[in-house]
Amino acid sequence: MIIQTAAAFIGSIGFAIFFKMKGKQIALAGVGGAGTWLVYLLMQHFIDGYFVPYLVASIFVGIYAEIMARVNKAPATIFLTAAAVPLIPGGSLYYTMLGLVEQDEELFAQSGIAALTIALAISLGFVVVALANKYINIFMRRPRSK
């Protein structure tokens, strides 16, 4: 678990540098990536399957990105993209393509369904956070009646 979390930290830092983030934002993106992967690992320990652990981890990274955006006065997108890198279903996508190339229908179907499930969970988590953020901002800006 520690090695995987450290790898997520380093991977997120690498993407933060690639995305030309500056200064402490790079370290914060790394912390976000490590935290995201740690949340995923903890959820995976308690819940079998792909969907719920990836959904909870993507909600975590969305909330983390919004908080870091406010703290650093920067767009949330830069933190979201760098810190969500550990969630990318690279293995599932690789085995989907391998099954396609080798005409292994079972490998193709199993890996493809896993990759689609993970992608759906990640995107749904991002949408949940974006909608919650939108409505929280509307509620906070609404004039209060006396």
C-alpha positions in Angstrom: 0.0 0.0 0.0 2.8 2.4 0.8 4.7 1.7 -2.4 1.5 2.2 -4.5 0.7 5.5 -2.7 4.3 6.7 -3.2 4.1 5.7 -6.9 0.8 7.6 -7.2 2.5 10.7 -5.6 5.4 10.5 -8.0 3.2 9.9 -11.1 1.0 12.9 -10.2 4.0 15.1 -9.7 5.3 14.0 -13.2 2.0 15.0 -14.8 1.9 18.2 -12.8 5.3 19.1 -14.3 4.2 18.0 -17.7 1.1 20.3 -17.3 3.5 23.2 -16.4 2.2 23.7 -12.9 4.5 25.9 -10.8 5.9 25.9 -7.2 3.9 24.4 -4.4 1.1 23.4 -6.8 3.3 20.6 -8.0 3.6 19.2 -4.5 -0.1 19.7 -3.9 -0.9 17.8 -7.0 1.3 14.9 -5.8 -0.4 14.9 -2.4 -3.8 14.8 -4.2 -2.7 11.9 -6.3 -1.4 10.0 -3.3 -4.5 10.7 -1.4 -6.8 9.7 -4.2 -5.0 6.4 -4.6 -5.1 5.8 -0.9 -8.8 6.4 -0.8 -9.2 4.0 -3.7 -7.1 1.3 -1.9 -9.1 1.7 1.3 -12.4 1.5 -0.5 -11.2 -1.5 -2.5 -10.3 -3.3 0.8 -13.9 -2.9 2.0 -15.9 -3.1 -1.2 -15.4 -5.6 -4.0 -15.7 -4.6 -7.6 -14.6 -1.5 -9.5 -17.4 0.9 -9.5 -17.8 2.1 -5.9 -14.1 2.4 -5.0 -13.4 4.4 -8.2 -16.5 6.5 -7.6 -15.5 7.4 -4.1 -11.9 8.1 -5.1 -13.0 10.4 -7.9 -15.4 12.2 -5.6 -12.4 12.7 -3.2 -10.2 14.0 -6.0 -12.9 16.4 -7.2 -13.4 17.8 -3.7 -9.6 18.0 -3.2 -9.2 19.9 -6.5 -12.0 22.4 -5.6 -10.4 23.1 -2.2 -6.9 23.5 -3.7 -8.3 25.8 -6.3 -9.7 28.1 -3.7 -6.6 27.9 -1.5 -4.2 28.6 -4.4 -6.4 30.9 -6.4 -6.0 28.7 -9.5 -8.3 26.7 -11.7 -9.5 23.4 -10.2 -8.9 21.6 -13.5 -5.1 21.7 -13.0 -5.3 19.9 -9.7 -8.1 17.6 -11.0 -6.1 16.4 -14.0 -2.8 15.8 -12.2 -4.3 14.2 -9.1 -6.7 12.0 -11.0 -3.9 10.3 -13.0 -3.6 7.3 -10.7 -7.2 6.5 -11.4 -6.7 6.0 -15.2 -7.5 2.4 -16.0 -4.3 1.8 -18.0 -4.2 -2.0 -17.3 -7.8 -2.6 -18.4 -7.3 -0.5 -21.5 -4.1 -2.4 -22.4 -5.7 -5.8 -21.9 -8.8 -4.7 -23.9 -6.6 -3.8 -26.9 -4.5 -7.0 -26.4 -7.7 -9.1 -26.5 -8.8 -7.2 -29.6 -5.5 -7.7 -31.4 -5.1 -11.4 -30.4 -8.8 -12.0 -31.1 -9.4 -13.2 -27.6 -13.0 -12.4 -27.2 -13.2 -13.3 -23.5 -10.2 -11.1 -22.6 -11.5 -8.3 -24.8 -15.0 -8.4 -23.2 -13.9 -8.7 -19.5 -11.2 -5.9 -19.8 -13.4 -3.7 -21.9 -16.3 -3.9 -19.4 -13.8 -3.2 -16.5 -12.4 -0.1 -18.4 -15.9 1.2 -19.2 -17.0 0.7 -15.6 -14.0 2.5 -14.2 -14.4 5.4 -16.7 -18.1 5.7 -15.9 -17.3 5.8 -12.1 -14.6 8.4 -12.6 -16.8 10.6 -14.8 -19.8 10.3 -12.5 -17.7 11.2 -9.5 -16.4 14.4 -11.2 -20.0 15.3 -12.2 -21.3 14.8 -8.7 -18.6 17.2 -7.3 -19.1 19.7 -10.1 -22.9 19.8 -9.5 -22.5 20.0 -5.8 -20.1 22.9 -6.1 -22.4 24.7 -8.5 -25.4 24.5 -6.2 -23.3 25.3 -3.1 -22.0 28.5 -4.9 -25.6 29.4 -5.8 -26.8 28.9 -2.3 -23.9 30.9 -0.8 -24.5 33.9 -3.2 -28.2 34.0 -2.7 -29.3 37.1 -0.8 -30.4 36.2 2.7 -33.9 37.4 3.8 -34.1 39.1 7.2 
